[in-house]
Amino acid sequence: FIYLHFTIGIKGHLGLLFLMLLLLTFGLQTITFGFLADMMRK
């Protein structure tokens, strides 16, 4: 998906790219907080 963006270009796909970045950020945050909570519980 990211390779497609760099080969074709991000014209018209800016909203999609922003959405992907947002989802990726939320996913990483969720994983990080889950890991921290798991470590604190032990």
PASEBA-1860 file (N, C-alpha, C; in nm, 3 decimals):
! residues 42
1> FIYLHFTI> 0.083/-0.120/0.000/0.000/0.000/0.000/0.086/0.126/0.000 ~ 0.184/0.130/0.088/0.275/0.244/0.094/0.361/0.250/-0.032 ~ 0.401/0.133/-0.081/0.480/0.125/-0.205/0.401/0.181/-0.323 ~ 0.271/0.154/-0.323/0.182/0.206/-0.427/0.179/0.358/-0.424 ~ 0.174/0.414/-0.304/0.172/0.559/-0.289/0.298/0.623/-0.345 ~ 0.412/0.562/-0.320/0.539/0.621/-0.365/0.562/0.603/-0.514 ~ 0.507/0.496/-0.572/0.527/0.473/-0.715/0.431/0.558/-0.799 ~ 0.305/0.562/-0.760/0.205/0.637/-0.837/0.202/0.784/-0.795
9> GIKGHLGL> 0.221/0.809/-0.667/0.212/0.945/-0.616/0.091/0.957/-0.526 ~ 0.090/1.062/-0.443/-0.019/1.075/-0.346/-0.124/1.177/-0.389 ~ -0.135/1.201/-0.521/-0.239/1.293/-0.571/-0.375/1.227/-0.557 ~ -0.465/1.293/-0.487/-0.599/1.239/-0.469/-0.609/1.134/-0.360 ~ -0.497/1.090/-0.307/-0.498/0.988/-0.202/-0.456/1.046/-0.068 ~ -0.459/1.179/-0.057/-0.411/1.243/0.064/-0.500/1.209/0.184 ~ -0.631/1.211/0.163/-0.724/1.177/0.270/-0.705/1.034/0.316 ~ -0.684/0.943/0.219/-0.664/0.802/0.250/-0.535/0.781/0.329
17> LFLMLLLL> -0.431/0.852/0.288/-0.302/0.843/0.355/-0.312/0.895/0.498 ~ -0.385/1.006/0.515/-0.404/1.064/0.648/-0.480/0.968/0.738 ~ -0.583/0.905/0.680/-0.663/0.808/0.756/-0.577/0.689/0.798 ~ -0.491/0.642/0.707/-0.403/0.531/0.737/-0.306/0.567/0.849 ~ -0.251/0.688/0.842/-0.159/0.734/0.946/-0.229/0.741/1.081 ~ -0.353/0.792/1.080/-0.430/0.806/1.202/-0.457/0.668/1.264 ~ -0.499/0.574/1.181/-0.528/0.438/1.229/-0.402/0.370/1.282 ~ -0.290/0.391/1.212/-0.163/0.333/1.254/-0.121/0.389/1.390
25> TFGLQTIT> -0.137/0.521/1.408/-0.102/0.585/1.534/-0.186/0.530/1.648 ~ -0.318/0.520/1.624/-0.407/0.468/1.728/-0.374/0.323/1.762 ~ -0.338/0.245/1.660/-0.303/0.105/1.682/-0.177/0.092/1.766 ~ -0.077/0.172/1.732/0.049/0.168/1.808/0.028/0.212/1.951 ~ -0.056/0.317/1.970/-0.084/0.366/2.104/-0.154/0.259/2.187 ~ -0.249/0.191/2.125/-0.323/0.086/2.195/-0.230/-0.027/2.239 ~ -0.141/-0.068/2.148/-0.047/-0.175/2.178/0.048/-0.132/2.291 ~ 0.097/-0.008/2.282/0.190/0.042/2.383/0.125/0.049/2.520
33> FGFLADMM> 0.002/0.105/2.526/-0.067/0.116/2.654/-0.102/-0.021/2.711 ~ -0.139/-0.113/2.624/-0.169/-0.248/2.668/-0.046/-0.316/2.727 ~ 0.068/-0.297/2.661/0.193/-0.356/2.708/0.234/-0.296/2.842 ~ 0.221/-0.163/2.856/0.256/-0.096/2.981/0.166/-0.143/3.095 ~ 0.036/-0.154/3.067/-0.058/-0.199/3.169/-0.026/-0.342/3.212 ~ 0.012/-0.425/3.116/0.047/-0.564/3.145/0.172/-0.571/3.232 ~ 0.269/-0.484/3.204/0.393/-0.481/3.282/0.368/-0.432/3.424 ~ 0.280/-0.333/3.438/0.253/-0.275/3.570/0.174/-0.373/3.658
41> RK> 0.092/-0.457/3.593/0.008/-0.550/3.667/0.090/-0.661/3.732 ~ 0.201/-0.697/3.671/0.282/-0.808/3.722/0.367/-0.765/3.841
END
